[in-house]
């Protein structure tokens, strides 16, 4: 039998509303560290520090309230989990390209700043960039999955919704939250952030929902983004430069 979601129903530990609020505060702090101008001013080293803090703040917050049970987010990774990473990454690429093509034909979309940055980098700089994004994408999973679980707790324990309805609502709202975080990245293009990024987030969240393992959604996210970055460089003829 597939495992259930952690933390929303008292398993493996009961979290109170105040504790969930504290975890959400650390989620916000994690994102704030990613966009903190003082770290950005440090250049490459500052970007690595920001990527680490992006994940560290939410994990430390969860560990503070859940103690040793914070590891419930992470499960073992075997061949089955690796297969799900690849499957959801491929599904996400297909969905993102289809939705993106539709948005481009209607309202237009801004270029991904990461791809613009990559195009002007040397080979070693690109390797460092890919390594940094791997760290950062774990943070992106945490700032989505933790709010998903918090919403699941609130909708079932406080709002009295059924588990199925609560899961659906938490899935949609957390994807919208993820899209909102990308508004500054894409020049406040609302359609691009909520439709393209939001739909991609729905697929990536499904990777966690299927396995209850944040390693799987993180792996799918990394495979997805690295593939898109690589294809962009290949299309521009820059991969070997």
N, C-alpha and C positions, 0 to 999 in steps of 0.2 A: 504494500500500500504506500502511495506517495506521502511524504511528510506534509504536515500542515505548516502554515505560516507561523513564525515565532512572534511572541510578545503581545499579540492582540487579544488573546483569550486566557492569559495567565500562565502560558507555557512558553518557554521553560521557567519564566518568572513573571510575576504580576507587576506591571508598571502603572503608576498613578497618572492622573492628568498633569500634575505638576512635573513629574519626571519626563513625560512626553514633551511638555513645553520646554524643558531644559535641553532635551535632545534636539528639538527644532531650533533652539537658539544656537547650538553648536553647528548645526547644518548651515545656518545663515553666516556664522563666523567663518566656516570653511570656505563658503563662496566669496565672502568679503576678502579673504586672504588672497584669493585668486586674482582679484581685480584691484588689489591695494597698490596705489601708485608708487609707494616707497619701495616695494619689492620689484615692481616693473622697472624702476629706474636703475636697478642693479644689473640689468641685462640678463644673460643666460643663467647665472647663479641664482639670481632672484626668482627667475621663472621656475627653477627646480625647487626652491624652498616653497614657493607658492603652491606648486603641485603636491608637495608632501603635506603641507598644512591643510590643503583642500580635503584630503582624506583623513588626516590625523584628528582634526577637530571633531568631526562627527563620530569617529570611532572612540575617541576618548570620552566624549559625552555619553555614548551608549554604554561604555564600560563603567562609567561612574554610577549609572543607575541600575544596570543589569549585572554588574560585577562580572564574574567569570562566564556568565551566559551570553556575553556579547558575541561570542564565537558562533552562536546559532545562525548568524547570517551566512557563515562560510561552511560549506560541506566538502566532503572529499571530491576530488576530480579524477575520474577514470575515463576509459574509452567512451562510455555512454555520455558523459558530460562533455567531452571534447566534440563528440558528434553533434550534440545540441548546440554547442557554440558555433560550429560551422553552418549548421542548418539555419539558425536564426540570423546569422550574419548574411547569408545568401538571401534569405527572405527579406531582410531589411534593405539590402542593396536594391532588390527588385522593386519593393514598395517605394523607397526613396526616389528612385529614378522615374518611376511612373508618376508619382505625385508631383515631383519636381518639374517634370516636363509639362504637366498641366498648368502649374503655377507660372512657369516661364512664359507660356503662350497667352496667359490672361493678364496677370498683374506684374510679371517680371520678378526677378530675384537678385539679391546682392551676392557677389562672389564670396566664397569662404576665405576669410583672412588668412587661415592657416595655409591654404594652397598658395596664396599670393606670397606669403613668407617663404615657403619652401622653394618657390621658383627662383628666388634670389640667393639661395644658400649653396655652399660647397657640399661635397659628399660627406665629410665628417660632421658638418653642421646638421645635415639632414638625419644622420644616424642619431645624433644627440636629440634632435627634435622628436623623432619617433619614440625614443626612450622616455622623454618627458611626457609625451602625450599618453603613453601607457600608464604612467602614474596618475595623470590627470583624469583619465577615463574611469579609474576606480572611484575617484572622488565624484564624478558625474553619476555613477551608479548609486553611491551612498546618498547623495542629495536628492535622489529620486525615490529609491526604495525605502529609506527611513520615513519620509513623509507618507508614502503609500501605506506602510505598516501603522503609522500614527493615525491616519485617516481610517484605516480598517478597524483599529481599536475604538476610535470615537464613534464611528457609524454603527458598530455592533453594540458596544457597551453603553453608550450615552444616547445615541439617536434611536436605538432599538430596531435598526434595519436587519434584514436577514443576511446571513453570511454571503450569499450569492450576489445580492443587490449591493452590499457594502463593497465587495471586491470589485465589482464593475465600476462603481462610483469612484473608489480610490484609484483605480487604474486610469480612469479618464482625467480626474483632477490632478493627479501627480504628473501626468503627461503634459497637461496644460501649464503646470508650474515649471516643468522643464523647458517648455517652449518659451515661457516668459523670461527665464534666465538668459535666453539667447537673443533677446531683443536688442541689447546694445551691440552684440556681435554682428548682427545683420542690419545695422543702420535703422533700427526700429521698424523694420518691415514686418508688420503684424501678421500678414498672410504667410510669409515665409517661415516665421518663427513658430506660429501655432499650427499651420497646416503641414508644412514639410517636416520641420523638426519635431513637431508634436506627433505626427503619424509614425515617424521613425522611432520615437520614444515608446509608443504603444507596442511596437514589435519587440524592442529590446526588453521592455518590462515583461512581456510574455515569456522571455527566456528565464527570468527569475520566477515567474508565476508557475511555470511548468516544473521547474526543478527545486525551487525554494533554496537556491544556491547562488549567491551573488557573484561567485567566481564565474558562473556560466554566463550571466548577463554581461559581466565585465569582459570576458573573453570574446563574446559575440560583438560587443561594442568596439573592442580593439581591432578585431579582424575586419569589421565593417569600415572603420575610419582609415586604418592603414591601407586597405585595399583601394578605397577611394582616393587617398593621397597618392598612392603608387600609380594608379591609372591616370590621374591628372598629370603627374610628372612624365609618364610614358607618352601620353598624348601630346605633351608639349616638347617631347624629345629631349628632356632634361635628366633622365634617369641616370645616364652614365657620365654626367658632367659634375 
